[in-house]
Amino acid sequence: MATVIIPTPLRKFTNNTARLEVTADTIDKTVNELTLNFPDLKKHLLDEQGQIRSFVNIFVGNDDIRNLQQGQTAVKADTVISIVPAIAGGVA
């Protein structure tokens, strides 16, 4: 099973679980599996059209899925997937 690393700000929606195992074979199916198992994650990962939010970065290994096949990026049993929400802020 692939491993999804949940970032600290989203762990409150996964019962404080830092790593989750998924059986999905694409990123879209992985996100679907996560949101089915943890419905409160959905609004943080997906927009109103069911697409991955633009400010949510997802990496397969060290590669951003935007540079791969996006939601259709393959997920294998030994894949490590990282979800990295964008952080805004700073001094103007």
CORWOZI-V166054 format. One line per field, one symbol per residue. ss: DSSP state (~ for helix, > for strand, _ for the rest). A space follows every 10 residues. Layout:
ss->???
//
This chain:
ss->_>>>>__~~~ ~~~_____>> >>___>~~~~ ~~~~~~~_~~ ~~~~~>____ _>___>>>>> __>>~~~__~ ~~_>_____> >>>>>_____ __
//
